[in-house]
Amino acid sequence: MDVFLVPVAEDRYELYCEEQDDVEHPSEPPPSGFFRRMRHRFQAMLAEAERDRRREAEDDASPPKGMMARIKARTLRWVAESIAEQRLLWQLRRRTDACLKYPHDLPEAHALEILRRQLGRDFERHRFWLAIDSIGLIASSVLMLLPGPNLVAYYFGFRIVGHYLSVRGARQGLTRLSWRTDPSPPLSCLRAIVSAPPDVRAEEVDRVATALRLEHLASFFQRAAVS
């Protein structure tokens, strides 16, 4: 597994990867028990969101018709954004080794320090929100008295599963995973253009993405880079 330390400002970095999405295809029928059913629905929603994302990337998706279809499309976009944000951590939880590719003008020790600091911050952040959303799920149980599906509970349940997997991934990356390092000259080129306007830096970012064989690096960099 390759993890890229991408410079998005003069002194700020973000971790990035494009590993194949670790989406399990849930079995049928749904298992018994609230949390197992929630995990089952979580995996089903991830799989559908990934299929929808691939259809959009291939220009094979027609605009949704009807209010419910539009609501579902917005929900899947939100799920896809959550996947993109937490993909790296979800991938790490099942890995035993990985390679950190970092700008070649950055000392190796500093790159590893940034990696551990990022994973530590992610661990604390997702653990905090895991606790908060667990409280929200418990509080939403009062809505079970109302007719119809408890959408609030489903929302908190989705977030709980996502934060739980992220906590596991961050812990794996910090304590159990063996890291190799590989200095990357193309990544160093990104630091020189972070202050340029988005339209100016787009061409250089595309060249770096091509050199690193990263399909979605350009869009990630344009979102994350700080002028």
RORO-391923 format. One record per residue (C-alpha): residue number from 1; residue in one letter; x, y, z. Coordinates in steps of 0.1 Angstrom, whole numbers. Example, Ala and Ser with C-alpha at 12.3 -4.5 7.8 and 13.67 -1.06 7.14 Angstrom:
2
<r 1,a,<123,-45,78>>;
<r 2,s,<137,-11,71>>;
END
This chain:
227
<r 1,m,<0,0,0>>;
<r 2,d,<13,34,-10>>;
<r 3,v,<5,65,11>>;
<r 4,f,<15,99,-2>>;
<r 5,l,<25,129,20>>;
<r 6,v,<12,157,-2>>;
<r 7,p,<23,193,5>>;
<r 8,v,<-8,215,4>>;
<r 9,a,<9,247,19>>;
<r 10,e,<44,258,26>>;
<r 11,d,<44,239,60>>;
<r 12,r,<13,218,58>>;
<r 13,y,<8,183,45>>;
<r 14,e,<-21,159,39>>;
<r 15,l,<-20,121,37>>;
<r 16,y,<-34,106,5>>;
<r 17,c,<-39,72,-11>>;
<r 18,e,<-58,57,-41>>;
<r 19,e,<-59,21,-30>>;
<r 20,q,<-88,0,-43>>;
<r 21,d,<-118,8,-21>>;
<r 22,d,<-122,-17,7>>;
<r 23,v,<-160,-22,4>>;
<r 24,e,<-174,-54,16>>;
<r 25,h,<-204,-68,-2>>;
<r 26,p,<-229,-76,25>>;
<r 27,s,<-245,-110,26>>;
<r 28,e,<-282,-116,25>>;
<r 29,p,<-304,-118,45>>;
<r 30,p,<-294,-90,70>>;
<r 31,p,<-280,-103,103>>;
<r 32,s,<-298,-101,136>>;
<r 33,g,<-289,-75,162>>;
<r 34,f,<-290,-37,159>>;
<r 35,f,<-253,-31,154>>;
<r 36,r,<-249,-60,130>>;
<r 37,r,<-278,-47,110>>;
<r 38,m,<-263,-12,111>>;
<r 39,r,<-229,-26,98>>;
<r 40,h,<-247,-45,71>>;
<r 41,r,<-266,-13,59>>;
<r 42,f,<-234,7,62>>;
<r 43,q,<-216,-18,38>>;
<r 44,a,<-246,-18,14>>;
<r 45,m,<-246,20,13>>;
<r 46,l,<-209,21,7>>;
<r 47,a,<-212,-3,-22>>;
<r 48,e,<-240,16,-38>>;
<r 49,a,<-222,50,-33>>;
<r 50,e,<-191,35,-50>>;
<r 51,r,<-211,22,-79>>;
<r 52,d,<-228,56,-83>>;
<r 53,r,<-194,74,-81>>;
<r 54,r,<-180,51,-109>>;
<r 55,r,<-210,58,-131>>;
<r 56,e,<-205,95,-127>>;
<r 57,a,<-168,92,-135>>;
<r 58,e,<-177,73,-167>>;
<r 59,d,<-204,99,-176>>;
<r 60,d,<-229,71,-175>>;
<r 61,a,<-253,86,-150>>;
<r 62,s,<-285,104,-160>>;
<r 63,p,<-299,132,-138>>;
<r 64,p,<-322,117,-111>>;
<r 65,k,<-360,122,-116>>;
<r 66,g,<-384,128,-88>>;
<r 67,m,<-379,141,-53>>;
<r 68,m,<-370,108,-37>>;
<r 69,a,<-345,100,-64>>;
<r 70,r,<-328,134,-59>>;
<r 71,i,<-327,129,-21>>;
<r 72,k,<-312,95,-26>>;
<r 73,a,<-286,110,-50>>;
<r 74,r,<-276,137,-25>>;
<r 75,t,<-273,110,2>>;
<r 76,l,<-251,89,-20>>;
<r 77,r,<-229,120,-28>>;
<r 78,w,<-226,126,10>>;
<r 79,v,<-216,90,15>>;
<r 80,a,<-191,92,-13>>;
<r 81,e,<-175,123,3>>;
<r 82,s,<-173,104,36>>;
<r 83,i,<-156,75,19>>;
<r 84,a,<-131,99,2>>;
<r 85,e,<-123,116,35>>;
<r 86,q,<-118,84,55>>;
<r 87,r,<-106,59,28>>;
<r 88,l,<-70,60,39>>;
<r 89,l,<-78,51,75>>;
<r 90,w,<-103,24,65>>;
<r 91,q,<-76,9,43>>;
<r 92,l,<-49,9,71>>;
<r 93,r,<-69,-12,95>>;
<r 94,r,<-62,-44,75>>;
<r 95,r,<-26,-37,65>>;
<r 96,t,<6,-49,81>>;
<r 97,d,<30,-28,60>>;
<r 98,a,<29,3,38>>;
<r 99,c,<52,27,20>>;
<r 100,l,<52,64,28>>;
<r 101,k,<61,84,-3>>;
<r 102,y,<72,119,7>>;
<r 103,p,<88,150,-10>>;
<r 104,h,<124,143,-16>>;
<r 105,d,<135,176,-2>>;
<r 106,l,<120,167,32>>;
<r 107,p,<141,148,57>>;
<r 108,e,<129,112,62>>;
<r 109,a,<126,116,100>>;
<r 110,h,<105,147,96>>;
<r 111,a,<82,130,71>>;
<r 112,l,<77,101,95>>;
<r 113,e,<70,126,123>>;
<r 114,i,<44,143,102>>;
<r 115,l,<28,109,94>>;
<r 116,r,<25,99,131>>;
<r 117,r,<13,134,140>>;
<r 118,q,<-15,132,114>>;
<r 119,l,<-25,97,124>>;
<r 120,g,<-25,107,161>>;
<r 121,r,<-47,137,153>>;
<r 122,d,<-71,115,132>>;
<r 123,f,<-73,89,160>>;
<r 124,e,<-83,115,186>>;
<r 125,r,<-107,133,163>>;
<r 126,h,<-126,101,153>>;
<r 127,r,<-126,88,188>>;
<r 128,f,<-141,121,200>>;
<r 129,w,<-169,119,174>>;
<r 130,l,<-174,83,180>>;
<r 131,a,<-183,91,216>>;
<r 132,i,<-205,121,206>>;
<r 133,d,<-224,102,179>>;
<r 134,s,<-229,73,203>>;
<r 135,i,<-247,97,227>>;
<r 136,g,<-267,110,197>>;
<r 137,l,<-277,74,188>>;
<r 138,i,<-289,67,224>>;
<r 139,a,<-308,100,225>>;
<r 140,s,<-325,92,191>>;
<r 141,s,<-340,60,206>>;
<r 142,v,<-369,80,218>>;
<r 143,l,<-379,85,182>>;
<r 144,m,<-386,47,179>>;
<r 145,l,<-420,54,194>>;
<r 146,l,<-430,73,163>>;
<r 147,p,<-442,55,132>>;
<r 148,g,<-419,50,102>>;
<r 149,p,<-381,44,100>>;
<r 150,n,<-359,62,126>>;
<r 151,l,<-338,82,101>>;
<r 152,v,<-320,100,129>>;
<r 153,a,<-308,67,144>>;
<r 154,y,<-297,55,109>>;
<r 155,y,<-277,88,105>>;
<r 156,f,<-259,84,138>>;
<r 157,g,<-254,47,132>>;
<r 158,f,<-237,54,99>>;
<r 159,r,<-214,79,115>>;
<r 160,i,<-206,55,144>>;
<r 161,v,<-195,27,121>>;
<r 162,g,<-174,51,100>>;
<r 163,h,<-157,67,130>>;
<r 164,y,<-151,32,145>>;
<r 165,l,<-134,20,114>>;
<r 166,s,<-113,52,112>>;
<r 167,v,<-102,48,149>>;
<r 168,r,<-91,12,141>>;
<r 169,g,<-72,23,110>>;
<r 170,a,<-54,52,128>>;
<r 171,r,<-44,29,157>>;
<r 172,q,<-31,2,132>>;
<r 173,g,<-10,28,114>>;
<r 174,l,<4,41,147>>;
<r 175,t,<11,9,166>>;
<r 176,r,<12,-22,144>>;
<r 177,l,<19,-12,108>>;
<r 178,s,<55,-14,95>>;
<r 179,w,<63,17,74>>;
<r 180,r,<88,19,46>>;
<r 181,t,<98,52,31>>;
<r 182,d,<104,64,-5>>;
<r 183,p,<115,100,-13>>;
<r 184,s,<95,114,-43>>;
<r 185,p,<108,143,-65>>;
<r 186,p,<74,148,-81>>;
<r 187,l,<58,155,-47>>;
<r 188,s,<84,182,-41>>;
<r 189,c,<72,200,-72>>;
<r 190,l,<37,206,-56>>;
<r 191,r,<51,227,-28>>;
<r 192,a,<64,253,-54>>;
<r 193,i,<29,258,-68>>;
<r 194,v,<6,258,-38>>;
<r 195,s,<5,297,-38>>;
<r 196,a,<-4,299,-75>>;
<r 197,p,<-40,304,-86>>;
<r 198,p,<-59,272,-92>>;
<r 199,d,<-60,277,-130>>;
<r 200,v,<-23,282,-132>>;
<r 201,r,<-12,253,-111>>;
<r 202,a,<-37,228,-127>>;
<r 203,e,<-13,219,-155>>;
<r 204,e,<16,212,-132>>;
<r 205,v,<-6,192,-109>>;
<r 206,d,<-17,171,-138>>;
<r 207,r,<19,164,-147>>;
<r 208,v,<27,152,-112>>;
<r 209,a,<-5,131,-110>>;
<r 210,t,<6,114,-143>>;
<r 211,a,<41,108,-131>>;
<r 212,l,<28,92,-99>>;
<r 213,r,<-1,74,-116>>;
<r 214,l,<-27,89,-93>>;
<r 215,e,<-60,94,-111>>;
<r 216,h,<-77,117,-85>>;
<r 217,l,<-47,136,-72>>;
<r 218,a,<-54,167,-91>>;
<r 219,s,<-89,172,-77>>;
<r 220,f,<-77,163,-42>>;
<r 221,f,<-49,189,-44>>;
<r 222,q,<-72,216,-58>>;
<r 223,r,<-95,211,-28>>;
<r 224,a,<-68,208,-1>>;
<r 225,a,<-41,233,-13>>;
<r 226,v,<-40,266,7>>;
<r 227,s,<-29,297,-12>>;
END
